[in-house]
Structures are given as C-alpha cells and as structure tokens.
Amino acid sequence: MRIIAGSAKGRTLASPDGATRPTSDRAREGIFSTVESLIDFEPDLHVLDLFAGTGAWGIEAASRGAGHVDLVERESRAVAVCQENISRVGLPVKVHLASVEKWLTQAIVKRDANAEVAGDPLQVMLIHIKSIVNESISLMSEPTGFVA
C-alpha cells in the first residue's frame, strides 16, 4: 500500500495484520481522481477520515494538499498503525482514538459551544447513527471539506 499522489507520492504505508482491510491503491486512485475533479485540495480543506483503519484515505488527502486532516479510529492497533504511517510521510495529520459516534459528538458540541442561538449556547445531542451521519455531512458540507 502506498500514497498515490502529492508530496508523499510513492511512500509506503503500514497495515495491521487482520485488523483492517485496506482499500487498494487503484481504488483510492480512482476515487481521489473523481474527488479532485470536484474539490481543490488546498490548505483550508478539512478532511475527516472516519473508521480510519490505516489512515490511507486521510493521509492521501494531506499528501494532495488538504491542510486539516483528522483520522478517527476506535481500535488501538489501527491507531498505532495510523501514527506510524503519519510519521512515515511527515504530514500534519491528527489521529484520534475514539469511536466515530463519540468523536463526532464531541466535535459538534465543541464547534457549537461558541455558536449562539437566541442568546443561548447551542446544545447538540446525538441519539441515532443517522443523526451522526447527518452531522458529519453538515460539518463537511462547507465548500472546503469532505468526509472520506
């Protein structure tokens, strides 16, 4: 497994035995080709790699120029591999050991803590996975973001 394009092009990535099933280089290349036709990978681009596994999706986005990349993974073995891969490529990518539900809930509450609606801080409570997906899309629906 390797980085397809960008500043870290050609660098190999580690993968944990049996803990994840990484997407092939060819599949990532095709998907990123499509995404790049829609989105410019610029320093203000925010990317969330949810259920990160090896972190290949987010690291690929950072290699192509995304300035803010967060990997979210709940398995500690996979997080260790993500950290190894981040150090292999030397890109500013953050990895978080947490369930996607927990991480998104905290991110949304943190983001909305500064937003005010009718003078009161906005409070967010996620109950169902559907609302988590909707909120992650909302977080990334700005012109400078996408969910990987």
ZABA-84446 format. One record per atom (N, C-alpha, C, O): x, y negated, z negated. Coordinates in pm, whole numbers, padded with zeros to 5 digits, always signed. Example, Ala and Ser with C-alpha at 12.3 -4.5 7.8 and 13.67 -1.06 7.14 Angstrom:
+01319+00569-00780
+01230+00450-00780
+01320+00330-00780
+01424+00332-00846
+01285+00225-00708
+01367+00106-00714
+01290-00003-00787
+01341-00114-00804
% end
This chain:
+00086+00116+00000
+00000+00000+00000
+00091-00123+00000
+00191-00128-00072
+00055-00221+00083
+00138-00340+00097
+00051-00464+00118
-00068-00454+00146
+00114-00580+00104
+00048-00707+00135
+00056-00725+00285
+00161-00705+00346
-00056-00763+00346
-00070-00769+00491
-00015-00899+00550
+00051-00896+00653
-00042-01012+00486
-00005-01141+00546
+00028-01242+00437
+00004-01219+00319
+00083-01354+00480
+00112-01463+00388
+00252-01459+00332
+00340-01392+00385
+00270-01533+00223
+00403-01549+00165
+00462-01419+00110
+00585-01408+00100
+00380-01324+00075
+00428-01196+00021
+00414-01081+00122
+00418-00964+00085
+00398-01116+00249
+00377-01016+00355
+00485-00906+00349
+00605-00932+00340
+00434-00782+00356
+00523-00666+00359
+00564-00611+00223
+00618-00501+00216
+00539-00686+00117
+00576-00635-00017
+00484-00520-00055
+00364-00524-00031
+00544-00418-00113
+00464-00301-00151
+00402-00323-00289
+00456-00394-00374
+00288-00258-00308
+00215-00266-00434
+00208-00128-00497
+00199-00026-00428
+00211-00126-00629
+00198-00001-00704
+00051+00036-00714
-00037-00048-00699
+00027+00164-00741
-00109+00213-00759
-00108+00321-00867
-00023+00410-00863
-00200+00314-00964
-00202+00416-01069
-00255+00549-01016
-00343+00552-00930
-00201+00656-01068
-00247+00789-01028
-00388+00814-01079
-00412+00813-01200
-00480+00838-00988
-00614+00881-01023
-00706+00777-01085
-00826+00800-01092
-00654+00663-01131
-00738+00565-01198
-00818+00480-01100
-00926+00431-01133
-00765+00461-00982
-00834+00379-00882
-00822+00445-00746
-00741+00535-00725
-00905+00400-00655
-00895+00443-00515
-00875+00318-00431
-00972+00257-00386
-00750+00280-00410
-00723+00155-00338
-00778+00157-00196
-00780+00260-00129
-00821+00040-00152
-00865+00021-00014
-00743+00027+00076
-00637-00026+00040
-00755+00088+00191
-00641+00099+00281
-00598-00038+00332
-00677-00132+00336
-00471-00047+00371
-00419-00171+00427
-00500-00214+00548
-00531-00332+00565
-00534-00120+00632
-00607-00151+00755
-00745-00209+00724
-00788-00305+00789
-00814-00152+00626
-00947-00203+00590
-00935-00344+00533
-01014-00432+00569
-00838-00367+00444
-00818-00501+00389
-00784-00601+00500
-00834-00713+00500
-00700-00559+00593
-00662-00647+00703
-00785-00689+00784
-00799-00806+00818
-00872-00596+00814
-00994-00627+00889
-01086-00720+00815
-01140-00815+00873
-01105-00695+00687
-01195-00779+00607
-01136-00919+00591
-01208-01018+00605
-01006-00928+00563
-00946-01060+00549
-00947-01136+00680
-00958-01259+00680
-00935-01067+00791
-00944-01133+00921
-01080-01200+00936
-01090-01314+00983
-01184-01130+00896
-01319-01186+00902
-01334-01302+00805
-01387-01407+00842
-01288-01284+00682
-01300-01390+00581
-01223-01514+00625
-01271-01626+00608
-01103-01495+00682
-01024-01611+00725
-01090-01688+00838
-01061-01807+00857
-01176-01623+00913
-01248-01697+01017
-01357-01786+00958
-01409-01875+01025
-01391-01763+00832
-01496-01838+00765
-01444-01935+00659
-01506-02038+00633
-01331-01902+00598
-01279-01978+00484
-01131-02006+00505
-01057-01918+00549
-01088-02129+00475
-00946-02163+00478
-00885-02127+00343
-00936-02165+00238
-00776-02054+00348
-00704-02019+00225
-00613-02136+00190
-00502-02148+00242
-00662-02221+00101
-00592-02343+00061
-00570-02342-00089
-00629-02262-00160
-00484-02432-00137
-00455-02435-00281
-00576-02456-00372
-00571-02421-00489
-00686-02514-00319
-00803-02534-00404
-00902-02418-00395
-01010-02425-00454
-00867-02312-00323
-00955-02195-00311
-00951-02113-00440
-00843-02081-00490
-01069-02079-00492
-01083-01995-00612
-01130-01857-00568
-01229-01845-00494
-01061-01753-00613
-01096-01616-00576
-01109-01533-00703
-01022-01535-00790
-01220-01458-00713
-01239-01360-00819
-01226-01222-00758
-01298-01190-00663
-01137-01140-00811
-01126-01000-00771
-01185-00919-00886
-01117-00887-00983
-01315-00887-00874
-01386-00815-00979
-01366-00665-00960
-01362-00617-00846
-01354-00591-01069
-01323-00448-01064
-01192-00433-00987
-01184-00357-00890
-01089-00505-01030
-00966-00528-00953
-00886-00404-00916
-00823-00402-00811
-00887-00302-00999
-00806-00183-00968
-00659-00218-00963
-00598-00243-01067
-00601-00219-00844
-00459-00253-00827
-00436-00403-00814
-00323-00450-00825
-00542-00478-00791
-00530-00621-00771
-00497-00661-00628
-00473-00778-00599
-00497-00562-00538
-00456-00587-00400
-00538-00696-00330
-00482-00777-00257
-00669-00698-00353
-00754-00798-00287
-00716-00939-00332
-00694-01027-00249
-00709-00959-00462
-00676-01092-00514
-00534-01133-00481
-00509-01249-00447
-00440-01040-00490
-00300-01071-00457
-00288-01105-00309
-00212-01195-00272
-00360-01034-00224
-00362-01066-00081
-00413-01208-00059
-00357-01283+00022
-00519-01246-00130
-00573-01382-00117
-00471-01485-00162
-00455-01589-00097
-00401-01458-00272
-00297-01551-00319
-00183-01560-00218
-00130-01668-00194
-00145-01448-00160
-00039-01447-00059
-00076-01533+00061
+00010-01595+00123
-00205-01536+00092
-00252-01614+00207
-00278-01760+00174
-00316-01838+00261
-00259-01799+00046
-00267-01940+00011
-00371-01979-00092
-00377-02096-00130
-00454-01885-00140
-00551-01919-00244
-00477-01964-00370
-00384-01897-00416
-00517-02077-00423
-00446-02134-00536
-00488-02086-00673
-00412-02099-00769
-00609-02031-00684
-00661-01987-00813
-00719-01847-00796
-00824-01830-00734
-00651-01748-00851
-00696-01610-00836
-00704-01545-00974
-00609-01549-01052
-00820-01486-01002
-00842-01412-01127
-00877-01269-01092
-00969-01243-01014
-00804-01175-01153
-00835-01032-01141
-00903-00990-01270
-00856-01023-01379
-01014-00918-01259
-01086-00871-01377
-01095-00720-01369
-01146-00666-01271
-01045-00653-01472
-01041-00506-01474
-01056-00459-01619
-00998-00518-01710
-01133-00354-01639
-01157-00306-01777
-01064-00192-01818
-01051-00164-01937
-00999-00127-01724
-00910-00014-01755
-00768-00064-01779
-00709-00128-01693
-00714-00034-01897
-00581-00086-01932
-00472-00035-01839
-00377-00108-01810
-00483+00090-01790
-00382+00141-01695
-00383+00060-01567
-00278+00027-01512
-00501+00027-01519
-00512-00052-01396
-00462-00195-01420
-00398-00253-01332
-00489-00251-01537
-00440-00385-01569
-00288-00387-01569
-00227-00481-01519
-00226-00282-01624
-00079-00273-01624
-00026-00270-01480
+00077-00332-01451
-00095-00199-01392
-00054-00195-01251
-00073-00332-01187
+00012-00376-01110
-00184-00399-01218
-00206-00535-01166
-00091-00626-01208
-00038-00701-01127
-00054-00619-01335
+00055-00704-01385
+00186-00672-01314
+00263-00762-01281
+00212-00544-01291
+00333-00504-01218
+00329-00560-01076
+00429-00614-01028
+00214-00548-01011
+00201-00598-00874
+00216-00750-00866
+00276-00802-00773
+00162-00820-00964
+00176-00965-00968
+00323-01003-00980
+00370-01095-00913
+00397-00932-01067
+00539-00965-01082
+00619-00925-00958
+00721-00987-00928
+00575-00823-00886
+00643-00783-00762
+00636-00892-00655
+00731-00913-00581
+00523-00961-00649
+00504-01061-00544
+00534-01203-00592
+00555-01292-00510
+00538-01225-00723
+00572-01356-00778
+00473-01466-00745
+00512-01580-00721
+00345-01433-00744
+00242-01532-00713
+00162-01566-00838
+00152-01483-00929
+00103-01687-00844
+00027-01728-00962
-00112-01667-00967
-00211-01730-00931
-00118-01543-01012
-00244-01468-01023
-00262-01433-01170
-00168-01391-01236
-00385-01449-01220
-00415-01415-01360
-00492-01283-01362
-00579-01259-01279
-00457-01197-01458
-00530-01072-01475
-00595-01071-01613
-00534-01113-01711
-00718-01022-01619
-00795-01022-01744
-00840-00880-01775
-00903-00815-01691
-00808-00832-01894
-00853-00701-01941
-00990-00720-02005
-00999-00761-02121
-01095-00690-01930
-01232-00708-01978
-01327-00644-01880
-01293-00623-01763
-01446-00612-01927
-01549-00568-01834
-01591-00690-01752
-01582-00803-01799
-01636-00666-01631
-01680-00776-01545
-01793-00852-01612
-01794-00976-01610
-01888-00781-01673
-02000-00846-01740
-01952-00940-01849
-01995-01055-01855
-01862-00892-01934
-01811-00975-02044
-01734-01095-01990
-01754-01208-02036
-01646-01073-01894
-01564-01181-01842
-01649-01288-01775
-01629-01407-01799
-01744-01246-01691
-01830-01343-01623
-01915-01421-01722
-01934-01542-01707
-01967-01353-01822
-02047-01421-01923
-01964-01529-01991
-02011-01642-02007
-01842-01494-02032
-01756-01592-02097
-01719-01706-02003
-01717-01822-02044
-01689-01674-01877
-01653-01777-01779
-01769-01872-01754
-01750-01993-01744
-01888-01818-01744
-02006-01901-01718
-02035-01989-01839
-02062-02108-01822
-02031-01933-01958
-02056-02012-02079
-01950-02120-02092
-01982-02235-02124
-01824-02086-02068
-01716-02184-02077
-01736-02295-01973
-01721-02413-02005
-01769-02256-01849
-01792-02355-01744
-01908-02446-01780
-01900-02568-01761
-02015-02389-01831
-02136-02466-01858
-02133-02537-01992
-02221-02619-02019
-02036-02510-02077
-02029-02577-02207
-02009-02727-02189
-02050-02806-02274
-01946-02766-02080
-01922-02908-02055
-02034-02972-01974
-02042-03095-01965
-02122-02890-01916
-02233-02944-01838
-02346-02980-01933
-02372-02907-02029
-02411-03088-01906
-02522-03128-01992
-02651-03136-01911
-02653-03190-01801
-02757-03081-01967
-02889-03088-01906
-02980-03154-02009
-02998-03101-02119
-03037-03267-01976
-03125-03343-02067
-03057-03367-02201
-03123-03362-02305
-02926-03392-02200
-02854-03426-02321
-02807-03307-02404
-02734-03326-02501
-02846-03186-02368
-02805-03068-02445
-02710-02982-02362
-02725-02974-02240
-02612-02918-02429
-02524-02828-02354
-02606-02713-02294
-02696-02659-02357
-02572-02679-02171
-02640-02568-02104
-02596-02436-02166
-02476-02411-02179
-02692-02352-02204
-02661-02222-02262
-02700-02114-02162
-02809-02116-02105
-02608-02018-02142
-02630-01912-02045
-02628-01778-02118
-02539-01751-02198
-02727-01694-02089
-02732-01560-02146
-02762-01463-02035
-02866-01472-01969
-02672-01370-02013
-02691-01272-01907
-02738-01141-01969
-02677-01090-02062
-02847-01088-01916
-02904-00966-01970
-02888-00849-01873
-02852-00740-01915
-02914-00871-01747
-02911-00763-01649
-02797-00783-01551
-02753-00895-01527
-02749-00675-01495
-02640-00681-01398
-02677-00769-01279
-02589-00833-01220
-02804-00773-01244
-02848-00859-01134
-02813-01004-01161
-02767-01075-01072
-02835-01049-01284
-02803-01187-01316
-02653-01212-01313
-02608-01322-01280
-02575-01110-01347
-02429-01123-01340
-02386-01143-01196
-02303-01230-01166
-02440-01063-01107
-02406-01076-00966
-02448-01212-00914
-02372-01279-00844
-02569-01255-00948
-02617-01386-00904
-02527-01498-00953
-02497-01591-00879
-02485-01490-01079
-02399-01594-01133
-02261-01592-01069
-02203-01698-01044
-02206-01472-01042
-02075-01468-00977
-02082-01529-00839
-01989-01597-00796
-02191-01505-00769
-02210-01568-00637
-02223-01718-00655
-02168-01795-00576
-02294-01761-00758
-02309-01904-00784
-02174-01967-00816
-02144-02077-00768
-02092-01899-00896
-01959-01950-00929
-01875-01971-00804
-01799-02067-00795
-01889-01882-00708
-01805-01884-00591
-01873-01942-00468
-01815-01942-00359
-01995-01992-00483
-02068-02042-00367
-02023-02180-00323
-02066-02231-00220
-01936-02241-00402
-01882-02370-00363
-01799-02351-00236
-01755-02239-00208
-01776-02456-00160
-01702-02443-00035
-01561-02387-00052
-01500-02342+00045
-01509-02389-00175
-01372-02344-00196
-01365-02215-00275
-01278-02201-00361
-01454-02118-00249
-01444-01994-00323
-01517-01879-00259
-01606-01898-00176
-01478-01757-00298
-01549-01637-00258
-01521-01528-00360
-01425-01537-00436
-01604-01426-00361
-01589-01313-00453
-01537-01196-00374
-01596-01157-00273
-01426-01138-00419
-01368-01022-00349
-01405-00895-00423
-01366-00786-00381
% end
